[in-house]
Amino acid sequence: MTMRHVGVIDVGKTNAKVVAVDLSAMRETAVRTAPNRVLAGPPYAHFDIDGLWGFIRTALAEINREFPLDAISITTHGACAALITEDGSLALPVLDYESADPEASASAYDAIRPGFETSYSPRLPGGLNLGAQLFYQARRYPQAFAQVRWILTYPQYWAYRFTGVTASELTSLGCHTDLWDFRTWGFSSLVKEEGWLDRFPPLQPADGALGPMRADLARELGLASSVPVACGIHDSNASLVPHFLMRQPPFSVVSTGTWVIACSPGGDLERLDPTRDCLANIDAFGRPVPSARFMGGREFSTLIPSSVETPSSASAADILARGVMLLPTILPGSGPFPNRTANWTQDPESLSQAERHVVASFYLALMTSECLVMTAGEGVIAVEGPFSRNALYCAMLASATGRPVVTTENATGTSIGAAMLVAPSQGAAPPVADDEKFLPDPPMARYAAAWRSALERTA
């Protein structure tokens, strides 16, 4: 069936969206948003599931009246699961991964969690390891946990609400959860030893249709009863889908925002270092993706006021000539150099705002380059998000890696990727248009080499 409009439920950590994506134009034609509220408790900080469900239904009905929807696709943040009883209700509220409550059982959890060499999950705080959430809930609320029939990762929970069909899915199981074993390609030792294996439903592909929407819900929303609902996908992996439909691995995608996340399809898992903010994801097509990250957007905002104008090429050339550098790390505790303290090679107070902007842009590109080295990335580097508009960052990234860098602000993002997953052959051709291309520059490459040498001297 030819599809025109896909309704995408896109639940981010801060906000939720319901979007109509026009597959013929590869753009969002209607958007509704709402805050993703967290309720304080009891029994712990948890998501407002009833509020979200009400928003999703209302938004879909409104959008469908203007753009009749041919399919539903779902993408959500990770580190989240719903615990479902036999009758379909929640056995416990859906825990917010920023809750500190799972730390209460951290010592016992650390003693049994699988090693990085099999799970490719670094140990993360709070509930950012989904296994830590489940372990805490099982220990702290044993009677409620005993009623759990199904453990559903978050996109699949919402798909279940639409279809009544339960499923597990790899992109959500494979994102720093401790639940998946990348060596055996099955559930981890944690799942088996805790007796959770039969509570995970059978695996389904992210693009697989779990079934048509429930007839009563379709009538309520005004949708055709035959509208298929996809199994759903983790949001970081949804963002990769357009790139897979345009390029063949190996390549890298750098997603920028509060976090800079470097993903390298076709890279090498063995190069990942759990002490340096590395992990593996699983893409929409069931393949491991080496990944590394640091809080680049947060670092940039602490360095450069938003009101500072874009520096001139003369300012950049002057910084290159003088070799003024910023060494890591602005925000210690994460990224490729978590235990280092930031160091300027020249007093930053002696620099103009434009000069500091240049140095900060170069620093962020060089940190990104280190992330890409750890993922063994090769081929073209596609930069998405705010840093894609920073030409100094993109040029230095190309020079530091020796790889071409392209910016891809056209037809990308989680909602677009989730929609394309439903009907990839109907996407625009090409599904991603490279807006600008940067190639290595010799003076910048020399600066990058000097930056790495300075790191070694100060190690």
Phi, psi and omega per residue, in radians:
M1 nan 2.293 3.059
T2 -1.281 2.289 -3.124
M3 -1.934 2.502 3.077
R4 -1.934 -1.023 -3.091
H5 -1.987 2.250 3.068
V6 -1.928 2.244 3.029
G7 -1.490 2.118 -3.100
V8 -1.956 2.166 2.967
I9 -1.634 2.055 -3.022
D10 -2.167 1.693 -3.078
V11 -1.711 1.797 3.051
G12 -1.605 2.993 -3.086
K13 -1.123 -0.637 -3.087
T14 -1.679 -0.722 -3.090
N15 -2.333 2.703 3.018
A16 -1.981 2.527 3.114
K17 -2.242 2.592 2.856
V18 -2.119 2.193 -2.945
V19 -2.274 2.490 2.891
A20 -1.752 2.133 3.099
V21 -1.871 2.159 3.077
D22 -1.482 1.906 -3.088
L23 -1.182 -0.460 -3.121
S24 -1.261 -0.561 3.134
A25 -1.827 -0.177 -3.096
M26 0.926 0.985 3.103
R27 -2.626 2.793 3.078
E28 -1.389 2.176 -3.132
T29 -1.791 -0.270 3.083
A30 -2.703 2.456 -3.098
V31 -2.450 2.348 2.966
R32 -2.178 2.412 -3.110
T33 -2.268 2.732 3.064
A34 -2.711 2.636 3.063
P35 -1.130 2.509 3.032
N36 -1.586 1.585 -2.989
R37 -1.285 2.468 3.010
V38 -1.940 2.231 3.124
L39 -1.653 2.410 -3.008
A40 -1.164 -0.455 -3.086
G41 2.356 -3.009 -0.068
P42 -1.271 2.935 0.031
P43 -1.576 -0.210 3.138
Y44 -2.815 2.985 3.101
A45 -1.060 2.211 -3.076
H46 -2.564 2.792 -3.107
F47 -1.315 2.580 3.133
D48 -1.421 1.377 -3.046
I49 -1.107 -0.744 3.141
D50 -1.101 -0.729 3.111
G51 -1.106 -0.740 3.121
L52 -1.121 -0.761 -3.116
W53 -1.097 -0.703 3.085
G54 -1.114 -0.765 3.111
F55 -1.083 -0.800 -3.093
I56 -1.062 -0.794 -3.118
R57 -1.125 -0.797 -3.135
T58 -1.093 -0.788 -3.104
A59 -1.133 -0.739 3.127
L60 -1.083 -0.747 -3.140
A61 -1.089 -0.745 3.135
E62 -1.123 -0.836 -3.091
I63 -1.154 -0.679 -3.109
N64 -1.109 -0.531 3.121
R65 -1.136 -0.535 -3.125
E66 -1.661 -0.648 -3.114
F67 -2.281 1.573 -3.096
P68 -0.925 2.189 -2.987
L69 -1.561 2.356 -3.114
D70 -1.720 -0.267 -3.136
A71 -2.865 2.840 3.083
I72 -2.142 2.308 3.063
S73 -2.230 2.656 -3.006
I74 -2.325 2.347 3.031
T75 -2.422 2.450 -3.118
T76 -2.507 2.928 2.984
H77 -1.131 2.872 -3.130
G78 -1.620 -2.864 3.122
A79 0.918 0.839 -3.054
C80 -2.704 2.413 3.104
A81 -2.606 2.634 3.057
A82 -1.904 2.375 -3.133
L83 -1.798 1.960 -2.946
I84 -1.895 2.349 3.073
T85 -1.471 3.062 -3.131
E86 -1.032 -0.577 -3.111
D87 -1.543 0.096 3.056
G88 1.597 -0.001 3.117
S89 -1.533 2.940 3.099
L90 -1.405 2.216 3.063
A91 -1.258 -0.580 3.099
L92 -2.539 2.689 3.085
P93 -1.045 2.734 -3.138
V94 -1.368 1.916 -2.986
L95 -1.199 2.410 3.052
D96 -1.379 2.200 -3.057
Y97 -1.170 -0.223 3.058
E98 -1.475 -0.076 3.080
S99 -1.119 2.437 3.092
A100 -1.492 -0.096 -3.053
D101 -0.975 -0.722 3.135
P102 -1.053 -0.292 3.097
E103 -1.125 -0.356 3.136
A104 -1.072 -0.477 3.138
S105 -1.982 0.371 -3.026
A106 -1.072 -0.746 -3.094
S107 -1.095 -0.808 3.127
A108 -1.143 -0.653 3.141
Y109 -1.164 -0.759 -3.119
D110 -1.071 -0.474 -3.117
A111 -1.268 -0.353 -3.058
I112 -2.102 -0.194 -3.092
R113 -1.146 2.601 -3.120
P114 -1.221 2.750 -3.136
G115 -1.299 2.766 -3.135
F116 -1.029 -0.546 -3.075
E117 -1.145 -0.272 3.077
T118 -1.970 -0.653 -3.065
S119 -1.603 -0.394 -3.019
Y120 0.870 0.589 3.062
S121 -1.968 1.993 3.019
P122 -1.222 2.706 3.076
R123 -1.293 2.150 -3.072
L124 -2.081 2.761 -3.063
P125 -1.335 2.913 3.058
G126 0.996 -2.235 -3.135
G127 -1.899 0.401 -3.099
L128 -1.203 -0.387 2.888
N129 -1.601 1.996 -3.068
L130 -1.023 -0.597 3.089
G131 -1.022 -0.625 3.121
A132 -1.151 -0.632 3.068
Q133 -1.078 -0.885 -3.085
L134 -1.093 -0.704 3.121
F135 -1.069 -0.788 3.128
Y136 -1.104 -0.822 -3.111
Q137 -1.093 -0.698 3.140
A138 -1.158 -0.643 -3.116
R139 -1.389 -0.692 -3.032
R140 -1.438 -0.541 -3.084
Y141 -2.259 1.124 -3.015
P142 -1.095 -0.633 -3.115
Q143 -1.178 -0.765 3.109
A144 -1.155 -0.720 -3.106
F145 -1.157 -0.517 3.115
A146 -1.125 -0.369 3.135
Q147 -1.485 -0.068 -3.070
V148 -1.268 2.120 3.018
R149 -1.635 -0.708 -3.090
W150 -2.273 2.369 2.932
I151 -1.774 1.995 -3.082
L152 -2.002 2.128 3.004
T153 -1.124 2.763 -2.796
Y154 -1.059 -0.825 3.105
P155 -1.043 -0.643 -3.099
Q156 -1.276 -0.432 3.046
Y157 -1.131 -0.794 -3.131
W158 -1.204 -0.603 3.052
A159 -1.092 -0.662 3.082
Y160 -1.101 -0.706 3.126
R161 -1.057 -0.560 -3.137
F162 -1.432 -0.582 -2.957
T163 -2.026 -0.402 -3.013
G164 1.383 0.130 -3.116
V165 -1.861 2.317 3.128
T166 -1.676 2.548 3.135
A167 -2.736 2.700 2.909
S168 -1.876 2.781 -3.065
E169 -2.642 2.469 -2.908
L170 -1.259 -0.619 -3.082
T171 -1.108 -0.571 3.111
S172 -1.443 -0.551 3.112
L173 -1.294 -0.417 -3.003
G174 -1.758 0.179 -3.081
C175 -1.867 1.598 3.132
H176 0.760 0.821 -3.088
T177 -1.738 -0.399 -2.944
D178 1.238 0.128 -3.034
L179 -1.709 -0.238 -3.028
W180 -2.111 2.417 3.125
D181 -1.793 1.934 -3.081
F182 -1.281 -0.318 -3.133
R183 -1.429 -0.797 -3.141
T184 -1.571 -0.203 -3.081
W185 0.965 0.954 3.093
G186 -2.738 -3.088 3.134
F187 -1.108 2.594 -3.007
S188 -1.326 2.995 3.077
S189 -1.054 -0.568 3.111
L190 -1.033 -0.845 -3.122
V191 -1.062 -0.750 -3.082
K192 -1.241 -0.792 -3.080
E193 -1.227 -0.503 3.106
E194 -1.483 -0.072 3.098
G195 1.338 0.499 -3.092
W196 -1.689 -0.128 -2.938
L197 -0.978 -0.762 -3.087
D198 -1.370 -0.006 3.086
R199 -1.640 -0.126 3.031
F200 -1.659 2.153 3.139
P201 -1.224 2.998 -3.117
P202 -1.032 2.613 3.108
L203 -1.227 2.448 3.009
Q204 -2.304 2.602 3.094
P205 -1.205 2.651 -3.108
A206 -1.002 -0.614 -3.098
D207 -1.580 -0.014 -3.130
G208 -1.243 2.416 3.079
A209 -1.404 2.059 3.110
L210 -1.189 -0.437 -3.128
G211 2.681 3.105 3.053
P212 -1.267 2.818 3.067
M213 -1.096 2.535 3.073
R214 -0.896 2.378 -3.039
A215 -1.041 -0.732 -3.117
D216 -1.156 -0.617 3.140
L217 -1.279 -0.698 3.091
A218 -1.035 -0.734 3.115
R219 -1.112 -0.770 -3.133
E220 -1.045 -0.702 -3.053
L221 -1.572 -0.156 -3.138
G222 1.390 0.360 3.134
L223 -1.657 2.758 3.048
A224 -1.136 2.506 -3.078
S225 -1.203 -0.274 -3.117
S226 -1.585 0.032 -3.086
V227 -1.072 2.099 3.137
P228 -1.367 2.616 3.100
V229 -2.075 2.120 -3.123
A230 -1.297 2.761 -3.124
C231 -1.068 -0.679 3.082
G232 1.910 2.845 -2.978
I233 -2.595 2.551 3.033
H234 -1.119 2.457 -2.938
D235 -1.120 -0.695 3.127
S236 -1.061 -0.622 3.122
N237 -1.352 -0.492 3.022
A238 -1.074 -0.664 3.135
S239 -1.120 -0.445 -3.134
L240 -1.382 -0.373 -3.002
V241 -0.982 -0.856 -3.138
P242 -1.019 -0.600 -3.129
H243 -1.207 -0.665 3.100
F244 -1.130 -0.535 -3.125
L245 -1.412 -0.173 3.109
M246 -1.860 -0.639 -2.983
R247 -2.152 2.756 2.996
Q248 -1.807 2.367 3.048
P249 -1.016 2.648 0.146
P250 -1.538 2.495 2.985
F251 -2.753 3.037 3.107
S252 -2.306 2.566 3.022
V253 -2.114 2.232 3.097
V254 -1.940 1.921 3.102
S255 -1.644 2.182 -3.064
T256 -2.034 2.533 -3.137
G257 3.072 -2.452 3.017
T258 -0.974 -0.771 3.030
W259 -1.805 2.462 2.900
V260 -1.729 2.071 -3.078
I261 -2.080 2.082 -3.139
A262 -1.811 2.068 3.124
C263 -2.017 2.359 -3.075
S264 -2.227 1.438 3.017
P265 -0.973 2.324 -3.081
G266 1.521 0.033 3.124
G267 -1.379 -2.876 -2.998
D268 -2.105 2.024 3.133
L269 -1.098 -0.528 -3.072
E270 -1.197 -0.264 3.136
R271 -1.487 -0.154 -3.068
L272 -1.266 2.453 -3.111
D273 -2.134 1.959 -3.072
P274 -1.124 -0.329 3.128
T275 -1.463 -0.056 -3.071
R276 -2.168 0.575 3.056
D277 1.101 0.723 3.061
C278 -1.850 2.689 3.086
L279 -2.834 3.017 3.030
A280 -2.023 2.482 2.938
N281 -1.906 3.029 2.989
I282 -2.136 2.233 -3.057
D283 -1.398 3.102 -3.051
A284 -1.108 -0.314 -3.102
F285 -1.856 0.258 3.009
G286 1.423 0.490 -3.132
R287 -2.020 2.472 3.103
P288 -1.146 2.508 3.119
V289 -2.261 1.884 3.064
P290 -1.091 2.394 -3.053
S291 -2.474 2.665 3.062
A292 -2.600 2.774 -3.006
R293 -2.698 2.848 2.951
F294 -2.748 2.859 -3.039
M295 -1.499 1.108 -3.039
G296 -1.111 -0.754 3.141
G297 -1.136 -0.712 3.108
R298 -1.139 -0.702 3.108
E299 -1.101 -0.779 -3.122
F300 -1.076 -0.708 -3.117
S301 -1.185 -0.459 3.071
T302 -1.369 -0.366 -3.098
L303 -1.624 -0.660 -2.957
I304 -2.224 2.108 3.053
P305 -1.078 2.576 -3.103
S306 -1.116 -0.342 -3.085
S307 -1.437 -0.148 -3.083
V308 -1.216 2.322 -3.132
E309 -1.327 2.781 3.103
T310 -1.097 2.260 -3.108
P311 -1.206 2.713 -3.141
S312 -1.387 2.874 3.072
S313 -1.115 -0.514 3.112
A314 -1.142 -0.688 3.103
S315 -1.113 -0.718 3.129
A316 -1.137 -0.764 3.141
A317 -1.100 -0.640 3.142
D318 -1.174 -0.744 3.111
I319 -1.107 -0.722 3.106
L320 -1.080 -0.759 -3.100
A321 -1.155 -0.668 -3.098
R322 -1.490 -0.293 3.111
G323 1.202 0.589 3.113
V324 -1.313 2.261 -3.028
M325 -2.359 2.742 2.957
L326 -2.063 2.166 3.118
L327 -1.769 2.645 -3.042
P328 -1.225 2.797 0.091
T329 -2.234 2.404 3.126
I330 -1.157 -0.764 3.125
L331 -2.044 1.569 -3.104
P332 -1.086 2.791 3.087
G333 1.836 -0.218 3.096
S334 -2.556 3.034 3.105
G335 1.454 -3.065 -3.053
P336 -1.240 -0.295 3.124
F337 -2.286 1.145 -2.973
P338 -1.188 -0.351 -3.048
N339 -1.837 0.165 -3.134
R340 -1.728 2.712 3.088
T341 -1.902 2.379 -3.067
A342 -0.997 2.521 3.141
N343 -2.557 2.157 3.038
W344 -1.580 2.438 3.078
T345 -1.392 -0.183 3.019
Q346 -2.462 2.481 -3.128
D347 -0.891 2.055 -3.105
P348 -1.089 -0.424 3.115
E349 -1.184 -0.335 3.121
S350 -1.496 -0.074 -3.110
L351 -1.735 2.601 3.014
S352 -1.277 2.885 3.105
Q353 -1.045 -0.685 3.136
A354 -1.111 -0.733 3.137
E355 -1.145 -0.715 3.099
R356 -1.114 -0.643 3.095
H357 -1.062 -0.748 3.125
V358 -1.094 -0.868 -3.100
V359 -1.084 -0.738 3.128
A360 -1.097 -0.714 3.127
S361 -1.105 -0.744 3.115
F362 -1.128 -0.754 3.134
Y363 -1.007 -0.813 -3.110
L364 -1.131 -0.662 3.107
A365 -1.156 -0.689 -3.133
L366 -1.225 -0.623 3.040
M367 -1.131 -0.702 3.100
T368 -1.103 -0.703 3.109
S369 -1.025 -0.720 3.100
E370 -1.087 -0.690 3.091
C371 -1.068 -0.718 -3.126
L372 -1.199 -0.600 3.065
V373 -1.071 -0.759 -3.097
M374 -1.180 -0.411 3.104
T375 -1.633 -0.009 -3.123
A376 1.001 0.713 3.138
G377 -1.195 2.595 3.066
E378 -2.460 2.863 3.071
G379 1.414 -2.831 -3.078
V380 -1.164 2.575 3.063
I381 -1.955 2.116 3.094
A382 -1.780 2.172 -3.118
V383 -1.859 2.213 3.115
E384 -2.022 2.791 3.020
G385 1.525 -2.924 -3.010
P386 -0.981 -0.655 -3.094
F387 -1.213 -0.288 3.099
S388 -1.139 -0.320 3.117
R389 -1.660 0.073 3.117
N390 -1.792 1.729 -3.057
A391 -1.118 -0.576 3.124
L392 -1.148 -0.733 3.095
Y393 -1.057 -0.862 -3.081
C394 -1.130 -0.723 -3.134
A395 -1.157 -0.739 3.117
M396 -1.182 -0.643 3.111
L397 -1.084 -0.742 3.087
A398 -1.088 -0.722 -3.083
S399 -1.258 -0.664 -3.121
A400 -1.245 -0.554 -3.097
T401 -1.672 -0.359 -3.014
G402 1.223 0.412 -3.091
R403 -2.175 2.587 3.080
P404 -1.164 2.493 3.114
V405 -2.075 2.275 3.068
V406 -2.119 2.644 3.039
T407 -1.815 2.488 -2.986
T408 -2.382 1.156 3.126
E409 -1.442 -0.164 -3.084
N410 -1.622 2.181 3.026
A411 0.991 0.864 3.042
T412 -2.302 3.126 3.116
G413 1.956 2.967 -3.026
T414 -1.163 -0.762 -3.100
S415 -1.150 -0.746 3.114
I416 -1.110 -0.788 -3.137
G417 -1.073 -0.734 3.127
A418 -1.125 -0.655 3.118
A419 -1.196 -0.734 -3.134
M420 -1.128 -0.507 3.139
L421 -1.077 -0.570 -3.105
V422 -1.225 -0.689 -3.105
A423 -2.507 1.234 -3.027
P424 -1.074 -0.540 -3.090
S425 -1.262 -0.232 -3.117
Q426 -1.675 0.018 -3.126
G427 -1.153 2.819 3.068
A428 -1.040 2.726 -3.119
A429 -2.077 1.990 -0.107
P430 -1.335 2.725 -3.115
P431 -1.154 -0.430 3.104
V432 -2.190 2.189 3.082
A433 -1.762 2.112 3.116
D434 -1.256 2.096 -3.047
D435 -1.383 -0.596 -3.096
E436 -2.722 2.622 -3.103
K437 -2.197 2.369 3.133
F438 -2.107 2.387 3.129
L439 -2.063 2.761 -3.123
P440 -0.977 2.466 -3.122
D441 -2.090 2.195 -3.042
P442 -0.969 -0.834 3.119
P443 -1.047 -0.687 3.109
M444 -1.187 -0.649 3.109
A445 -1.102 -0.653 3.096
R446 -1.169 -0.682 3.087
Y447 -1.072 -0.769 -3.137
A448 -1.088 -0.729 3.124
A449 -1.129 -0.680 3.110
A450 -1.164 -0.641 3.111
W451 -1.091 -0.756 3.131
R452 -1.178 -0.643 3.099
S453 -1.128 -0.704 3.107
A454 -1.096 -0.643 3.085
L455 -1.083 -0.753 -3.121
E456 -1.155 -0.669 -3.118
R457 -1.194 -0.508 -3.064
T458 -1.781 0.145 -3.107
A459 -1.103 nan nan
